Amino acid sequence: MNNTVALITGASRGIGKAAAFALWREGCRVVLCCKSSVELQDALAADLNAQRPDSALSLQADITDSAQVERLFSRTEEVFGPPEILVNNAGVAQQKLFTDLTDEDWNRIFDVSVKGMFYCCRRAVPAMIRRKHGSIVNLSSMWGQVGASCEVHYSAAKGAVIAFTKALAQELGPSGIRVNCVAPGVIATEMNAALSPETMEALKEETPLGVIGTPEDAAESILFLASDRAAFITGQVLSPNGGMVL
């Protein structure tokens, strides 16, 4: 994967940060994108560049805005060239009773997880088609596979990510482009930090392997699907969840 250009959204922390490091470790030049935690992301890029010059680029963009996505990809192309790997990791979560959901709640979840993924894929795909090569990895959740109480909007959005992945994989397969999905289980990220220690312990006990996953666990799945080691895999969902969903 030496010098392969990989763009990762939501790359300032958690799974996105771990995925960016995993791809960088394999020789990729990584483009890190986030909306708000720019200082954290800049620090990560600086650290990576200190170890391997000109190997990381930190850019700010709100992926729910198509104009900002255009600027994100244009700047990437200016510095590194078109992305050969796209990891659509950016997402938000919320736990709320269905009867309490507002228009804003619903739209926020779908805008980041689905609309943002669509904008990034739409911008990345033409260059991949011209090269007859590319790999897209979209981030869903095990709740997109089976649904979760008090997370109807989140589950629906993550289910849409899976359906999007399967349909796009069929359409782009003849062009040599693979599209896959990672659907993590419970991962120790800031997104889950709002859960009480009691809730996290209960989730741990519900997991057959008896542990909570790490961002690195999810990142290894992303790395595998993005790499040529998965050259004959497309349209699939890989769920590192410790056995909670089988």
C-alpha positions, 0 to 999 in steps of 0.5 A: 500500500506504499504511497496509496492515497487514503481519505478518512472522515471523522479522523480526529479520534476514535475509530477514524484516528485508529483507521488512519494510523493503521493505513499510514502504518501500511505505507499509505499517505493519509488525508484526515478529515474532521468537522470540529476537532481540528487541533487534535487532528492537526496534532496527529498529522504532525506526528505522522509527518514527523515520522515520515515526511509528507505522509499525512494531511489534515483538512477540515470539512463538514461532509454534510455540505457538498461544497465543503466536500468538493473543497476537501477532495480538490485540496486532496488532489492538489497535494496527494492526488485522487484518493484510492481508498475512501473510509466513510467513518464520520458519524454521530449517535444518540439514544432517545425514545422514538416518541421524543425524536424531533425533526432535528434529531432525525436529520442530524443522524441521517445527514452525517451517516448517509448524506455525508457518505453519499457526497464523499462517494459521489466525489471520489468515484469518478477518479476511481472509475477512470483508474479501474481501481479503488476501495471504499469502506463505509462504517455502519454498526451492529445496530444497523444489522439488528436494530436497537431500542431507543436508537431507532434513528441511528439504527435506521441510518446505519441500516441505510449505510449497509444497503447503500454499500451493497447497491454501490458494490454491484454498480461499481464492481465491473469498474474494479472498485470494491465497496464494503462495510464495517459494522462494529459492536460496542467500542470504547470511544468517546461516542460511548463515553456518555454511557454509565459504567454500569451500562458499559459493564452490562454490555461487556457481560452481554458480549460472548468474548467478555470484553469491550472492543477497542478502536484498533479492533475496528481499524483492523477490519477497515484496513483489511477490507481497504487492502488488496488482501480483500481483493475478492471481497465486495458488498460485504459487512464485516462486524467486529462485535465480540460475538454480540450479534451473530 
